[in-house]
Amino acid sequence: KSSRGDFVFSADRLIRLVVEEGLNQLPYTECTVTTPTGHKYEGVRFEKGNCGVSIMRSGEAMEQGLRDCCRSIRIGKILIQSDEETQRAKVYYAKFPPDIYRRKVLLMYPILSTGNTVIEAVKVLVEHGVQPSVIILLSLFSTPHGAKSIIQEFPEITILTTEVHPVAPTHFGQKYFGTD
């Protein structure tokens, strides 16, 4: 059993890797960068119109990793909780940039188990005019069942994860935020 500090360190490292890969999927334009020493460098700049959306509460653990890479990126939030008896996901709160329908969306949710929560989140985004083809799900761990459920419902979505395993870790948010 790892300490909370080790857990957060490792989780943040995985978050950073999956966030960076998600950013690699976003559209960019080439540009010339002048360094402080006056040298010219051919680099890239993200096109305007990207945002993050975290599925509260565990998805909020991924926000800092995204902000570390894109300081000014807009971040929306969705609160979805599963009914403990029926396992059905219910949306309690959703707040997005007003023009989210024009943006590419990095949807952040670290542990993908059944896929129900993400499916509900994507439905809310679609209700706000977001096309599933511009949604990139950033996840740390996914079950095959969860990924399949999402792809069956929304085949155009992109899923990025660090591991697919039949058993997903539980209580990520509690361990990460120290409330376990």
N, C-alpha and C positions, 0 to 999 in steps of 0.2 A: 504494500500500500504506500503510495507516494504522499509526501507532504503537500499541503495546499500550495506552497510556494513553487515546488517542482511542477505540480499540476498546471498552475497558471503559466509558468515559463514555457512548458511544452505546448500547452494549448495556444498561447500567443504565437509561438513559432509556426505551428500548423496553420493558424488563422492567417498569418502574414503570407505564407506560401500560397494558400488557396485564393486569397485576395489578389495577390500579384498575378496569378494565372487568370483570374476573372478580368482584371484590368487589361491583360494581354488580348482578350477577346473583344475589347471595345474598339470602335473606330478611331483612327488617329490620322493626322496629317504630318508630313515631314516639315521640319523647320530648321533654321540655322540658329545655333545657340552660341553666343559670345561669352567665353569664360571670363572670370575676374582678371586673368592675366592677358586678355586680349585675343586668345586663340579662338578660332571658329570651329564649331563642332556640328556635324549634321545629326540632328536628333529628331524626336517626334513630340507632338503635342496632341493630347486628347481632343477630339472634336467636342463641341459643346453639346449638352443634352444627356449627361449621364447622372444617375443618382443611385443611392443605396436605399434599401428598405430592410429594416431588421424586424424579425418576428420576435416580439417580446416574450419572455425576458431573456432567454438564453442567446438569442440573436444579437442582443445588445453587446455581448462579449466580443463580437466581431467588428463593432463600429470603430474602435480605436485603431485596429489594423488597417481599416479602410482609410481613416483620416490620416494615418501616418504616411500613406502613399498619395492621397489626394486631399490636401488640407481644406479646400473650399467645397468639396462635394456635398450636395444636399442629401439629407438622410430622412426618410419617412419611417413611420412605425406602424405595426399592426399588432394588436393583442388578441391572441386566439388561445382559448383554453379548451381542453378536452373534458367532456363529461366522464366522470370516473366509471359510471355504470354502463353507458352506451358506447363510450369511446368516440363519440361524434364531436367534431371540432366546432366551436362556436366563436364568432367574431364579436369582441367586446369593444374594440377601439381601432380606428384607422385614421392616420393623419399623413398626408403626402404633400409634396410640392404641388401647387395648383396646376402646373403644366406637365404632370407626370405622364400623360398620354403621349407626349412628344419625346420622352426620354427613354434611354436604355436603362434597365433596372438590374442592379446586383441585389438579389434577394438573399438575405443572410439568415441562416438557421443551422446551427452546428451539428445537431444530431437528428438524422432522418430515420425514423423507425417505421411507422406505418405509411407515412406520406400524407395522412389526412390533414394535418395542420398546414402543410405547404400547399396542398390542393385548395384548401379554403382561402389561403393567402393569395394564390394566383387568381382565384375567382373574384376576390375583392379588387385586385389590380385590373382585371379585365373589365369589371363594372366601372372602373375609372378610366377606361379607354386604352389601357395598355395591351398591346398585342403580345401573346405568349412568346412569339419568336424573338422578342427583344428582352426577355427575362433570362437572366443567368442565375441559377441557384448556386450559392456558395455554401458548402456543407463540409464538415470535418469527417463525419462517419455516416455511412448509409447502409441500410439493409437492402438486399436485392429486391425484396417485396416492396419497400418504400419507393425505391427508384422506379420500379415497374409500374406501380400505381400512378405515379406522377406522369410518366411517359404515356401511359394508356389514356389518361385524361387530357393531357396537353403534350402531344408529340413534338411540338415545335420548341419546347423549352430546352435550354441547355443546363445540364447538371454537372457541376464540378465538385469533386469530393476527394479526400485523401485516402479513404479506404472504404471498400464494400465488404461487409461481413454479415452473416446471418443474425448475429447478436449485436445490437447497438448498445453502447454504454448508456447508463441511465444517470440521472441527477447531475448532468453537466453544469447547469446553471447554478445549482446549490453549491457544488464544489468550487466552481470558478469564483462566485461572489462570496463564498465563505458563509453561506447560510444553511449548510447541511448539518 
